[in-house]
Every structure is written in C-alpha cells, then in structure tokens.
C-alpha cells in the first residue's frame, strides 16, 4: 500500500515538472529560439530528420534509345519508301513500323519524243567529168562512193558540181560547169528529171563548146539512174529557150542523143 502511494506521488511530480517546463518554455519561447539559432542546434535537428541518400556501387544503366526506321535513299530506278505507323494494341509494348514501297513514277504521255536522226547511206555513183588534152575535150566516166539521205540523184548531182577530186585532177579531169552554179531543186516525173539551176549556170567562159560539155555532164550523170531518160533544165524555176547568147537550145527535155 505504501509502494503504490509512493508511485502516485512520483507520477504527480513528473507531471508537475513537465507542466512547469512548458510554462517556462511558453513565456521564454522567443528567447529560447534565439539561443537555439545562435548555437546552430536547429540545423543539426533538421539534418538528422532528413532521410540520407543511399548510394549503391552498381553502375548506372541508361534506358536504351528508341530505334528509328531510316528511310532508304531514293534514286533513279529505285522506288521511294515511306513509313506508316500501325495503331498500337492494348497489350503491345512497342510501335511496329511497316515500310510500304511506292510505285516508281511513269513517264508522262505528253513528254517530247526523241527526234530520230536521219542516217546517211552509201552508194556507188557514176559521175562524168571532162578530159582535156589541150586541144579538145571529151567526157570521161568516174565511179566513186556517194553518201546520200533521201534523194540519191540530188546528192550525186551536187557532188558533180563540187568538181573532181585530187586524184581525178591528176588524171587531167576537170568540170566545165560554172563554179558559182548551184542546184535549187531536182524532181523526176515520167522519166524526165527537172533540174532547177541558179542564174550562174547560163554563163560558160569556154563558149559554146564549153556549154555543150557542161550540159552533157549533167545529162549523162542523171541518166545513169534507171528512172531518168531525159533532163529538163530550169533557170531560177523558169524554163528558158536558150542557155547562152550563142543559142544553145534547152527549151525541151534533152537526152544523150540530143547533144
């Protein structure tokens, strides 16, 4: 009984002591706070209450970078590719990528077509030049390769007007067609070759005989073609009766037997 009374008195003592301390603390709170701040005791309590960071020796691992699909480089002849993303399903943990090839562009229908170049063809042509021995002249037959495109007759006559080659000149062959003469056009109808010449064709410095030989050169060369029997000469598109003042008649188609 005496022990219980002593315990009760001890509890009352401690309660009274705690109350006394609280009363003293309340009356002197501001001064106590100043003393704690001055001594740094509050900072110590704060550092103790903070949870210390626990560091481990394990190496830090980085999350793997998300892979990206690279578009293949597009080039001539290769279809371009584009990336389409499929909708993500509920239980998928990644996004699936699908490469869908696109069709290569086709050439526009209205694009300009490549022009076809005309190719020249080769044939063995017969030309007639004049062999002059110093006193008189006569025709000589020469065979040479001639390149032509559409009209072998026209190109052959133009080669005749260009004159003999170097080797033919060494054989004393020459042309009596006036040098400034040019062919304006050539047409063949019913066995007659209509050869339109420029005005310079009318004047031959070798006179009447030279004019006859110049006509023979063209008539014999043209009639080597199987489709030509005679030649009708035109001057600047007009049919003339006479070639020169000496009266060489060209008003009708002429053949080999006419001169």
ABEGO torsion letter per residue (X at the ends): XAAAAAAAAAAAAAAAAAAAAAAAAAAAAAAAAAAAAAAGAAAAAAAAABBBBBBBABBBBBBBBBBBBBBBBBBBGBBBBBBBBBBBBAABABBBBBBBBBBBBBBBAABBBBBBBBBBBBBBBBBBBBBBAGABBBBBBBBBBBBBBABAAAAAAAAAAAEBBAAAAAAGBBBABBAABBBABBBBBGGBBBBBBBAAAABBAAEAAAAAAAAAAAAAAAAABAABABBBBBBGGBBBABABAAGBBAABBBBAAAX
